[in-house]
């Protein structure tokens, strides 16, 4: 058994479901040290690194959902949404950017999304319209009659103006998902970070994502296998619109991308459900649905470390 020391107990949700992992309260006897948390708690990260001896930093695994990258180094293990402009560090993997609400809306064990239904919205986006690329996208595309763009920059004010309950936040997300089940192409412009959670939400609802300035590859997967991908530096929004309409008119290609994206969501993003058939009670864990990838990496690294020790002893 691989022993893990948990700095944040939230990770118990996926560790306790694995036959290969166990939890220890003895830091120095642990094979690995796990810190999983929403956002980028920089102060906590720096404090943890200062308290853990440098010779144990290779055992540290930080699992974070935020957009910041200045704290990512080449010594600890990083499972993050964010990456540096220079690319991934040696011990870093990019993870899926998700809104946990989508996992409750689209149950991976008993799917409720009908891919064969008629979808009456050709191109759609709902989200924050930040200055820059997203503003340009809205100004150009909203003039087309079959494009629907809803500016929801006020979402964060709505969420934090009161102490919104998890149920309220989830219901607000479900409103978006209800719409996405009627959408053919879902615009997924890069947000303030490296990617957009709208990608996973779209494929879960049977919409084909249209990635704009998003070249992320979580766990090394190639999104272009089921997404349209554009670069606003070389592709005008007028040409993006024309390409989208041409794609929709090719029904066999559209259906192929739609099916492939939905299967990717069901079998890869939600592999914890499809392969292990278990659910979490708390959806605040960052690895909700895809802890299988980290567990696999822990096992590989564990045996690599054991082999180094064995070869040293010989």
ABEGO torsion letter per residue (X at the ends): XBBBBBABAAAAAAAAABAABBBBABAAABABBBBBBBEBBAAAAAAAAAABBAAAAAABBBBBABABAAABBAABBBBBABBBAAEBBAABBBBBBBBAAAAAABBAABBABBAABBBABABBBBEBBBBEAAAAAAAAAAABAABBBBBAAAAAAAAAABBBBAAAAAAAAAAAAAAAAABABBBBBBBABABBAAAAAAAAAGBBBBBBGBABBBGGBBAAAABBBBBAAABBAAAAAAAAAAAAABAAAAAAAAAAAAAAAAAAAAAAAAAAGBBBABAABAABGAAAAAAAAAAAAAAAAAAAAAAAAX
